[in-house]
Amino acid sequence: MATVDLTESEASTLRDVIQNYLSELHSEISHTDDRDFKAALRKRQELLQSVFHKLGGAVG
């Protein structure tokens, strides 16, 4: 497993970026008709939610 040491400022910025992307990703998932693509987007969403949680963010 890889370990990355981040300053609080770096972690906060990364949480903000992930949170913004998750919001856009949610919209993209809801507007996608292709089942395979939608499944891939949902997997990406789950992965990013996990990373966000590990960075100390609350997934909503």
C-alpha positions as YAML, in Angstrom:
chain: A
units: angstrom
residues:
- id: 1
  name: MET
  ca: [0.00, 0.00, 0.00]
- id: 2
  name: ALA
  ca: [1.28, 3.46, -0.88]
- id: 3
  name: THR
  ca: [1.53, 6.15, 1.75]
- id: 4
  name: VAL
  ca: [1.44, 9.86, 0.98]
- id: 5
  name: ASP
  ca: [2.26, 12.45, 3.60]
- id: 6
  name: LEU
  ca: [0.21, 15.62, 3.11]
- id: 7
  name: THR
  ca: [0.16, 18.86, 4.98]
- id: 8
  name: GLU
  ca: [-3.24, 19.86, 6.38]
- id: 9
  name: SER
  ca: [-3.47, 22.50, 3.65]
- id: 10
  name: GLU
  ca: [-2.76, 19.91, 0.94]
- id: 11
  name: ALA
  ca: [-5.28, 17.46, 2.42]
- id: 12
  name: SER
  ca: [-7.91, 20.19, 2.66]
- id: 13
  name: THR
  ca: [-7.37, 21.22, -0.94]
- id: 14
  name: LEU
  ca: [-7.52, 17.60, -2.11]
- id: 15
  name: ARG
  ca: [-10.76, 17.08, -0.15]
- id: 16
  name: ASP
  ca: [-12.24, 20.17, -1.85]
- id: 17
  name: VAL
  ca: [-11.22, 18.94, -5.30]
- id: 18
  name: ILE
  ca: [-12.63, 15.46, -4.68]
- id: 19
  name: GLN
  ca: [-15.87, 16.86, -3.24]
- id: 20
  name: ASN
  ca: [-16.36, 19.11, -6.29]
- id: 21
  name: TYR
  ca: [-15.63, 16.24, -8.66]
- id: 22
  name: LEU
  ca: [-18.01, 13.92, -6.81]
- id: 23
  name: SER
  ca: [-20.76, 16.48, -7.25]
- id: 24
  name: GLU
  ca: [-20.11, 16.64, -11.00]
- id: 25
  name: LEU
  ca: [-19.80, 12.87, -11.18]
- id: 26
  name: HIS
  ca: [-23.19, 12.42, -9.52]
- id: 27
  name: SER
  ca: [-24.76, 14.57, -12.23]
- id: 28
  name: GLU
  ca: [-22.92, 12.71, -14.99]
- id: 29
  name: ILE
  ca: [-24.07, 9.34, -13.61]
- id: 30
  name: SER
  ca: [-27.69, 10.47, -13.52]
- id: 31
  name: HIS
  ca: [-27.54, 11.67, -17.14]
- id: 32
  name: THR
  ca: [-25.79, 8.58, -18.55]
- id: 33
  name: ASP
  ca: [-27.84, 5.96, -20.36]
- id: 34
  name: ASP
  ca: [-25.07, 3.49, -21.20]
- id: 35
  name: ARG
  ca: [-25.13, 0.84, -18.46]
- id: 36
  name: ASP
  ca: [-21.46, -0.14, -18.74]
- id: 37
  name: PHE
  ca: [-20.32, 3.48, -18.64]
- id: 38
  name: LYS
  ca: [-22.65, 4.20, -15.73]
- id: 39
  name: ALA
  ca: [-21.22, 1.21, -13.83]
- id: 40
  name: ALA
  ca: [-17.67, 2.46, -14.44]
- id: 41
  name: LEU
  ca: [-18.64, 5.91, -13.19]
- id: 42
  name: ARG
  ca: [-20.20, 4.42, -10.05]
- id: 43
  name: LYS
  ca: [-17.00, 2.47, -9.34]
- id: 44
  name: ARG
  ca: [-15.02, 5.68, -9.71]
- id: 45
  name: GLN
  ca: [-17.48, 7.41, -7.39]
- id: 46
  name: GLU
  ca: [-17.06, 4.71, -4.73]
- id: 47
  name: LEU
  ca: [-13.27, 4.89, -4.99]
- id: 48
  name: LEU
  ca: [-13.23, 8.67, -4.63]
- id: 49
  name: GLN
  ca: [-15.65, 8.55, -1.71]
- id: 50
  name: SER
  ca: [-13.26, 6.12, 0.00]
- id: 51
  name: VAL
  ca: [-10.28, 8.41, -0.61]
- id: 52
  name: PHE
  ca: [-12.30, 11.41, 0.59]
- id: 53
  name: HIS
  ca: [-13.19, 9.55, 3.79]
- id: 54
  name: LYS
  ca: [-9.55, 8.58, 4.37]
- id: 55
  name: LEU
  ca: [-8.62, 12.26, 4.05]
- id: 56
  name: GLY
  ca: [-10.97, 13.03, 6.92]
- id: 57
  name: GLY
  ca: [-13.95, 14.20, 4.89]
- id: 58
  name: ALA
  ca: [-17.57, 13.37, 5.59]
- id: 59
  name: VAL
  ca: [-19.20, 11.75, 2.56]
- id: 60
  name: GLY
  ca: [-22.69, 13.06, 2.10]
...
